[in-house]
Amino acid sequence: MERRPVAVPSGIKIVLTGPFGVGKTTLVGAVSDIAPLTTDVAMSAGAREDTSYTPAKTTTTVAMDFGRLEVDGVTVYVYGTPGQQRFWFMWDAIVRGAVGAVVLVDTRRLADSFRHLDYIDHARLPFVVAVNRFPDGPSHPTADVREALTLTADVPIVDIDARDRDSVRQLLIALVQHVLTRTAPARPHPAGSSVRVHPRKEHP
């Protein structure tokens, strides 16, 4: 049976998610062709998030980050989720209509990414894992990251520098290609419903 060519859409919405302080706002700002929309505010003194890995961080995203860029003739709309747990209720609205996702991780605290991976899994979105290489972070082989995050072999893992435009563009090209080569279309998160999350088991 002859395989038909994959139709390339003119524009797609993707979701960028990951733990607090992993570099989502930085990534959107680095790659967006337009001035990015951010909703950063000063962190409250009572914030429960661990800032030991990001001691210079003084702001947090309370709604979303938004950017837009052209990738190989496709307009990509990037929506970043808030990282702080008290704003997780925003995720259902942000993911609606998305065709794929990037889960940004920090190898110094991979367990913090489990909630985000589980959410995207249950939203039935094709996704790419982006390893943001911090200057003081450990360098782990891709196979070790895949095992630690219990990822299947078909999930791409891409090393990036969230501050570097070219690095992030290559990441988004990898995601667009991953979405377009899926045999089954992604099913957007239905309006008015919530994704049920079953947490992953933490590795010792």
WOQUI-V307445 format. One record per residue. N is the residue number from 1. SS is DSSP state (a for helix, b for strand, c for the rest). PSI is psi in radians with two decimals (* if undefined). OMEGA is omega in degrees with one decimal (NA if undefined). Layout:
BEGIN
N_SS_PSI_OMEGA + N_SS_PSI_OMEGA
END
This chain:
BEGIN
1_c_2.26_-177.7 + 2_c_2.30_179.8 + 3_c_2.24_179.1 + 4_c_2.54_178.0 + 5_c_2.57_180.0 + 6_c_2.26_178.1 + 7_c_2.26_-179.6 + 8_c_2.09_179.8 + 9_c_2.76_179.9 + 10_c_-0.39_179.3 + 11_b_2.47_179.2 + 12_b_2.64_175.9 + 13_b_2.27_174.6 + 14_b_2.73_-179.8 + 15_b_2.38_174.3 + 16_b_2.11_-179.3 + 17_b_2.92_-178.6 + 18_b_2.95_-175.8 + 19_c_2.88_174.3 + 20_c_2.29_174.2 + 21_c_0.24_-176.2 + 22_c_-0.24_176.2 + 23_c_0.35_-177.3 + 24_a_-0.84_-179.8 + 25_a_-0.69_177.4 + 26_a_-0.76_-179.1 + 27_a_-0.83_-179.1 + 28_a_-0.75_-180.0 + 29_a_-0.56_-177.9 + 30_a_-0.56_-169.6 + 31_a_-0.33_-173.3 + 32_c_2.38_175.9 + 33_c_-0.29_178.4 + 34_c_2.93_174.1 + 35_c_2.08_-174.6 + 36_c_2.58_172.0 + 37_b_2.15_177.2 + 38_c_2.70_179.1 + 39_c_0.78_180.0 + 40_b_2.39_172.8 + 41_b_2.87_178.6 + 42_b_2.40_179.4 + 43_c_2.45_177.5 + 44_c_2.71_-178.4 + 45_c_-0.43_-177.3 + 46_c_0.21_-179.4 + 47_c_2.35_-175.2 + 48_c_-0.16_-176.4 + 49_c_2.55_178.7 + 50_c_2.07_179.2 + 51_c_0.27_-176.7 + 52_c_-0.49_178.5 + 53_c_-0.25_179.8 + 54_c_1.11_-174.1 + 55_c_-0.40_-178.8 + 56_c_-0.08_-176.4 + 57_c_2.18_-178.4 + 58_c_-0.11_-179.1 + 59_b_2.87_178.2 + 60_b_2.62_178.6 + 61_b_2.23_-176.3 + 62_c_-0.23_178.7 + 63_c_-1.21_178.3 + 64_b_2.92_167.3 + 65_b_2.59_179.1 + 66_b_2.34_174.9 + 67_b_2.89_-179.3 + 68_b_2.45_178.5 + 69_b_2.86_176.3 + 70_b_2.24_177.7 + 71_b_1.90_178.9 + 72_c_0.78_177.4 + 73_c_0.01_178.6 + 74_b_2.28_175.2 + 75_b_2.11_-178.6 + 76_b_2.15_176.8 + 77_b_2.06_-175.0 + 78_b_2.14_178.1 + 79_b_2.04_179.6 + 80_b_2.36_-179.7 + 81_b_2.68_173.4 + 82_c_2.55_-176.6 + 83_c_-0.53_-177.3 + 84_c_2.42_-174.5 + 85_a_-0.59_-176.1 + 86_a_-0.20_177.8 + 87_a_0.17_-178.6 + 88_a_-0.38_179.9 + 89_a_-0.30_179.8 + 90_a_-0.33_-170.9 + 91_a_-0.75_-177.1 + 92_a_-0.70_-180.0 + 93_a_-0.69_-177.1 + 94_a_-0.65_-174.8 + 95_a_-0.30_-175.6 + 96_c_2.20_178.8 + 97_c_-0.06_179.8 + 98_c_2.61_178.0 + 99_c_-0.17_180.0 + 100_b_3.02_-175.3 + 101_b_2.68_168.7 + 102_b_2.23_172.9 + 103_b_1.95_-177.7 + 104_b_2.23_-175.9 + 105_b_2.78_177.3 + 106_c_2.09_-175.4 + 107_a_-0.25_177.4 + 108_a_-0.26_-176.9 + 109_a_1.08_-176.2 + 110_a_-0.57_-178.2 + 111_a_-0.44_178.8 + 112_a_-0.27_-177.3 + 113_a_-0.18_-173.6 + 114_a_-0.77_-179.0 + 115_a_-0.71_-177.6 + 116_a_-0.72_177.4 + 117_a_-0.75_179.4 + 118_a_-0.70_-179.5 + 119_a_-0.85_-179.0 + 120_a_-0.67_175.4 + 121_a_-0.86_-174.9 + 122_a_-0.27_171.9 + 123_c_-0.10_178.1 + 124_c_0.70_177.6 + 125_c_2.31_169.3 + 126_b_2.44_-175.7 + 127_b_2.79_175.0 + 128_b_2.43_174.3 + 129_b_2.18_178.8 + 130_b_2.12_178.8 + 131_b_1.88_178.9 + 132_b_1.96_-175.7 + 133_c_1.75_176.6 + 134_c_2.58_-177.0 + 135_c_-0.62_-177.9 + 136_c_0.17_-177.9 + 137_c_2.69_177.7 + 138_c_2.67_178.2 + 139_c_1.91_-178.5 + 140_c_2.47_174.5 + 141_c_2.63_-179.1 + 142_a_-0.68_-178.9 + 143_a_-0.64_179.5 + 144_a_-0.70_177.6 + 145_a_-0.75_179.3 + 146_a_-0.77_-179.2 + 147_a_-0.75_-178.1 + 148_a_-0.57_-178.8 + 149_c_0.05_-178.6 + 150_c_0.88_179.8 + 151_c_2.51_175.0 + 152_c_2.86_-173.5 + 153_c_-0.35_-176.3 + 154_c_-0.05_179.8 + 155_c_2.02_179.2 + 156_c_2.50_173.7 + 157_b_2.19_-174.7 + 158_b_2.23_173.4 + 159_b_2.31_-179.5 + 160_b_2.90_165.2 + 161_c_1.91_-174.0 + 162_c_-0.24_179.1 + 163_c_-0.24_-171.3 + 164_c_2.10_-175.7 + 165_a_-0.82_-178.5 + 166_a_-0.70_179.0 + 167_a_-0.77_-178.6 + 168_a_-0.64_177.3 + 169_a_-0.72_177.8 + 170_a_-0.64_175.8 + 171_a_-0.82_-177.1 + 172_a_-0.57_173.6 + 173_a_-0.73_177.8 + 174_a_-0.69_179.1 + 175_a_-0.80_179.9 + 176_a_-0.76_178.5 + 177_a_-0.69_179.5 + 178_a_-0.73_179.4 + 179_a_-0.78_-174.9 + 180_a_-0.43_-177.9 + 181_c_-0.01_176.6 + 182_c_2.39_-179.6 + 183_c_-0.52_179.5 + 184_c_2.37_179.0 + 185_c_2.56_176.1 + 186_c_2.50_177.8 + 187_c_1.91_-179.2 + 188_c_2.62_178.9 + 189_c_2.10_-176.0 + 190_c_2.52_177.7 + 191_c_2.42_174.1 + 192_c_0.11_178.9 + 193_c_2.89_-179.4 + 194_c_2.65_176.2 + 195_c_2.25_178.9 + 196_c_2.22_-174.2 + 197_c_2.28_175.3 + 198_c_1.85_-171.6 + 199_c_2.54_175.1 + 200_c_2.76_176.3 + 201_c_2.35_179.2 + 202_c_2.50_177.1 + 203_c_2.56_178.8 + 204_c_*_NA
END
